[in-house]
């Protein structure tokens, strides 16, 4: 799943459908050797924006996976990432 596909997802989705999209996206990026940190962070932001409408927290295993990816990619000296 690419950023353009994520942006085309409906704004409001069921928890189950959104969780499936999170899992599919995380499965894809966790197995890639080269990562585009800006695209990944934007994609996660898009998914998180949709998560708000479920009014539920992301389940702990998914939250841990997202945390791991963000910590791996985060560069506080990058203005583009911070933005």
DRENPA-3360 file (N, C-alpha, C; in nm, 2 decimals, always signed):
BEGIN
1 = XXXXXXXX = +0.08/-0.12/+0.00/+0.00/+0.00/+0.00/+0.09/+0.12/+0.00 ~ +0.06/+0.21/-0.09/+0.14/+0.33/-0.11/+0.07/+0.45/-0.05 ~ +0.14/+0.56/-0.03/+0.08/+0.68/+0.03/-0.04/+0.73/-0.05 ~ -0.03/+0.72/-0.19/-0.14/+0.77/-0.27/-0.27/+0.68/-0.24 ~ -0.25/+0.55/-0.22/-0.36/+0.46/-0.19/-0.42/+0.49/-0.05 ~ -0.33/+0.52/+0.04/-0.38/+0.55/+0.18/-0.46/+0.68/+0.18 ~ -0.41/+0.78/+0.10/-0.48/+0.91/+0.09/-0.62/+0.89/+0.03 ~ -0.64/+0.79/-0.05/-0.77/+0.76/-0.12/-0.86/+0.68/-0.03;
9 = XXXXXXXX = -0.82/+0.64/+0.09/-0.91/+0.56/+0.17/-1.01/+0.66/+0.23 ~ -1.13/+0.61/+0.26/-1.23/+0.69/+0.32/-1.19/+0.75/+0.45 ~ -1.23/+0.87/+0.48/-1.20/+0.94/+0.61/-1.25/+0.86/+0.73 ~ -1.36/+0.80/+0.72/-1.42/+0.72/+0.83/-1.43/+0.57/+0.78 ~ -1.37/+0.49/+0.87/-1.36/+0.35/+0.84/-1.39/+0.27/+0.97 ~ -1.43/+0.15/+0.95/-1.45/+0.06/+1.07/-1.32/+0.03/+1.13 ~ -1.32/+0.01/+1.26/-1.20/-0.03/+1.34/-1.13/-0.15/+1.27 ~ -1.21/-0.25/+1.23/-1.15/-0.37/+1.17/-1.08/-0.34/+1.04;
17 = XXXXXXXX = -1.15/-0.26/+0.96/-1.10/-0.23/+0.83/-0.97/-0.15/+0.84 ~ -0.97/-0.05/+0.93/-0.85/+0.03/+0.95/-0.74/-0.05/+1.00 ~ -0.77/-0.14/+1.10/-0.66/-0.22/+1.16/-0.60/-0.31/+1.05 ~ -0.68/-0.36/+0.96/-0.63/-0.44/+0.85/-0.53/-0.36/+0.76 ~ -0.57/-0.24/+0.73/-0.48/-0.15/+0.65/-0.35/-0.12/+0.73 ~ -0.36/-0.09/+0.86/-0.24/-0.07/+0.94/-0.15/-0.20/+0.93 ~ -0.20/-0.31/+0.95/-0.13/-0.44/+0.94/-0.06/-0.46/+0.81 ~ -0.14/-0.44/+0.70/-0.09/-0.46/+0.57/+0.03/-0.36/+0.54;
25 = XXXXXXXX = +0.01/-0.23/+0.58/+0.11/-0.13/+0.56/+0.24/-0.17/+0.64 ~ +0.22/-0.20/+0.77/+0.34/-0.23/+0.85/+0.41/-0.36/+0.80 ~ +0.33/-0.46/+0.76/+0.40/-0.58/+0.70/+0.48/-0.54/+0.58 ~ +0.44/-0.45/+0.50/+0.51/-0.42/+0.38/+0.64/-0.34/+0.41 ~ +0.63/-0.24/+0.50/+0.75/-0.15/+0.53/+0.85/-0.22/+0.62 ~ +0.80/-0.31/+0.70/+0.90/-0.38/+0.79/+0.99/-0.47/+0.72 ~ +0.95/-0.51/+0.60/+1.03/-0.61/+0.52/+1.11/-0.54/+0.41 ~ +1.10/-0.41/+0.40/+1.18/-0.34/+0.29/+1.32/-0.31/+0.34;
33 = XXXXXXXX = +1.41/-0.31/+0.25/+1.55/-0.28/+0.29/+1.58/-0.13/+0.29 ~ +1.52/-0.06/+0.19/+1.54/+0.08/+0.18/+1.40/+0.15/+0.21 ~ +1.41/+0.25/+0.30/+1.28/+0.31/+0.35/+1.29/+0.46/+0.31 ~ +1.18/+0.51/+0.27/+1.16/+0.65/+0.24/+1.09/+0.71/+0.37 ~ +1.17/+0.76/+0.46/+1.12/+0.80/+0.59/+1.00/+0.90/+0.58 ~ +1.01/+1.00/+0.49/+0.91/+1.10/+0.48/+0.78/+1.04/+0.43 ~ +0.78/+0.95/+0.33/+0.66/+0.88/+0.28/+0.60/+0.80/+0.39 ~ +0.68/+0.72/+0.47/+0.63/+0.64/+0.57/+0.57/+0.72/+0.68;
41 = XXXXXXXX = +0.63/+0.82/+0.73/+0.57/+0.91/+0.83/+0.44/+0.97/+0.78 ~ +0.44/+1.02/+0.66/+0.31/+1.07/+0.61/+0.20/+0.97/+0.60 ~ +0.24/+0.85/+0.56/+0.14/+0.74/+0.55/+0.09/+0.70/+0.69 ~ +0.18/+0.69/+0.78/+0.13/+0.67/+0.92/+0.04/+0.78/+0.97 ~ +0.08/+0.90/+0.94/-0.01/+1.01/+0.98/-0.15/+1.01/+0.92 ~ -0.15/+0.97/+0.79/-0.28/+0.95/+0.73/-0.37/+0.85/+0.79 ~ -0.30/+0.73/+0.82/-0.38/+0.62/+0.89/-0.42/+0.67/+1.03 ~ -0.33/+0.74/+1.10/-0.37/+0.79/+1.24/-0.48/+0.89/+1.23;
49 = XXXXXXXX = -0.49/+0.97/+1.13/-0.60/+1.06/+1.11/-0.73/+0.99/+1.10 ~ -0.73/+0.88/+1.03/-0.85/+0.80/+1.02/-0.89/+0.72/+1.15 ~ -0.78/+0.69/+1.22/-0.80/+0.61/+1.35/-0.88/+0.70/+1.45 ~ -0.87/+0.83/+1.44/-0.94/+0.92/+1.53/-1.09/+0.89/+1.53 ~ -1.14/+0.87/+1.41/-1.28/+0.85/+1.39/-1.34/+0.72/+1.44 ~ -1.25/+0.63/+1.48/-1.30/+0.50/+1.54/-1.33/+0.52/+1.69 ~ -1.28/+0.63/+1.75/-1.29/+0.66/+1.89/-1.24/+0.54/+1.98 ~ -1.14/+0.47/+1.93/-1.07/+0.37/+2.00/-0.92/+0.38/+1.98;
57 = XXXXXXXX = -0.85/+0.33/+2.09/-0.71/+0.33/+2.08/-0.66/+0.22/+1.98 ~ -0.55/+0.24/+1.92/-0.49/+0.13/+1.84/-0.45/+0.02/+1.93 ~ -0.48/-0.10/+1.89/-0.44/-0.22/+1.98/-0.29/-0.22/+2.01 ~ -0.26/-0.27/+2.12/-0.12/-0.26/+2.18/-0.02/-0.32/+2.08 ~ -0.04/-0.43/+2.02/+0.06/-0.49/+1.93/+0.08/-0.40/+1.81 ~ -0.02/-0.34/+1.75/-0.01/-0.25/+1.64/+0.06/-0.12/+1.69 ~ +0.03/-0.07/+1.80/+0.09/+0.05/+1.86/+0.24/+0.03/+1.88 ~ +0.28/-0.09/+1.92/+0.42/-0.12/+1.94/+0.49/-0.12/+1.81;
65 = XXXXXXXX = +0.43/-0.18/+1.71/+0.49/-0.19/+1.58/+0.51/-0.05/+1.52 ~ +0.41/+0.04/+1.53/+0.42/+0.18/+1.48/+0.53/+0.25/+1.56 ~ +0.53/+0.24/+1.69/+0.63/+0.30/+1.77/+0.77/+0.26/+1.73 ~ +0.79/+0.13/+1.70/+0.92/+0.08/+1.66/+0.97/+0.15/+1.53 ~ +0.88/+0.15/+1.43/+0.91/+0.21/+1.30/+0.94/+0.36/+1.32 ~ +0.86/+0.43/+1.39/+0.88/+0.58/+1.41/+1.01/+0.60/+1.48 ~ +1.04/+0.53/+1.58/+1.17/+0.55/+1.65/+1.29/+0.52/+1.56 ~ +1.27/+0.42/+1.47/+1.38/+0.38/+1.38/+1.40/+0.49/+1.28;
73 = XXXXXXXX = +1.30/+0.56/+1.23/+1.31/+0.66/+1.13/+1.33/+0.80/+1.17 ~ +1.29/+0.83/+1.30/+1.28/+0.97/+1.34/+1.42/+1.03/+1.35 ~ +1.43/+1.15/+1.29/+1.55/+1.23/+1.30/+1.51/+1.37/+1.34 ~ +1.54/+1.40/+1.47/+1.49/+1.53/+1.52/+1.56/+1.65/+1.45 ~ +1.67/+1.63/+1.38/+1.74/+1.74/+1.31/+1.68/+1.76/+1.17 ~ +1.59/+1.68/+1.13/+1.53/+1.69/+1.00/+1.40/+1.78/+1.01 ~ +1.41/+1.90/+0.96/+1.29/+1.99/+0.97/+1.17/+1.93/+0.89 ~ +1.20/+1.86/+0.78/+1.10/+1.80/+0.70/+1.02/+1.69/+0.78;
81 = XXX = +1.09/+1.61/+0.86/+1.03/+1.51/+0.94/+0.95/+1.57/+1.05 ~ +1.00/+1.67/+1.12/+0.94/+1.73/+1.23/+0.81/+1.80/+1.18 ~ +0.81/+1.86/+1.06/+0.69/+1.92/+1.01/+0.58/+1.82/+0.99;
% end
